[in-house]
Amino acid sequence: MGLSFGKLFSRLFAKKEMRILMVGLDAAGKTTILYKLKLGEIVTTIPTIGFNVETVEYKNISFTVWDVGGQDKIRPLWRHYFQNTQGLIFVVDSNDRERVVEARDELHRMLNEVI
């Protein structure tokens, strides 16, 4: 009985870990969002070549957020980050109206690779 209660207690209150993939076109604001979540403030960023990864704590959940660069040469590499990912954030700069269609097309392309 005590062992079962202990398992139940640890499942209910143990820290959960989630892997989140954040992608989008270059200059969409992915890194800015990542560090706003992590530090609570806006920081100056440079274009991401490769990726940034940070752990963000919220209540009893530890989110490991992978911010992957969005330059057109890097986008084909996004699929290599899909494995073991529990969530996806696709960032769109809605103020950049000239690239909204491009963002849509990249999202569809990525989702077709997953399915």
Residue pairs with C-beta under 8 A, 6 or more apart in sequence:
13 60
14 60
15 60
15 61
15 62
16 60
16 61
16 62
17 61
17 62
17 64
18 61
18 62
18 63
18 64
18 86
18 87
19 63
19 64
19 66
19 84
19 85
19 86
19 87
20 63
20 64
20 65
20 66
20 85
20 86
20 87
20 88
20 89
21 66
21 68
21 78
21 81
21 82
21 85
21 87
21 88
21 89
22 30
22 33
22 34
22 65
22 66
22 67
22 68
22 88
22 89
22 90
22 91
23 30
23 68
23 70
23 75
23 78
23 81
23 88
23 89
23 90
23 91
23 110
24 30
24 70
24 90
24 91
24 92
24 93
24 103
24 106
25 70
25 92
25 93
25 99
25 102
25 103
25 106
26 47
26 69
26 70
26 71
26 72
27 47
27 70
27 93
27 96
28 70
28 91
28 92
28 93
28 96
28 103
29 91
29 93
30 48
30 67
30 68
30 70
30 89
30 91
31 45
31 48
31 52
31 67
32 42
32 43
32 45
33 67
33 89
33 91
34 52
34 54
34 65
34 67
35 41
35 42
35 43
35 45
35 54
36 42
37 54
37 56
37 65
38 54
38 55
38 56
38 65
47 69
47 71
48 67
48 68
48 69
48 70
49 69
49 71
49 74
50 68
50 69
50 74
51 66
51 67
51 68
51 69
51 81
52 66
52 67
53 64
53 65
53 66
53 67
54 64
54 65
54 67
55 62
55 63
55 64
55 65
56 62
56 63
56 65
57 63
63 87
65 89
66 81
66 85
68 74
68 77
68 78
68 81
75 106
78 110
79 110
79 113
79 114
82 113
82 114
90 103
90 107
90 110
92 100
92 103
93 99
93 103
94 100
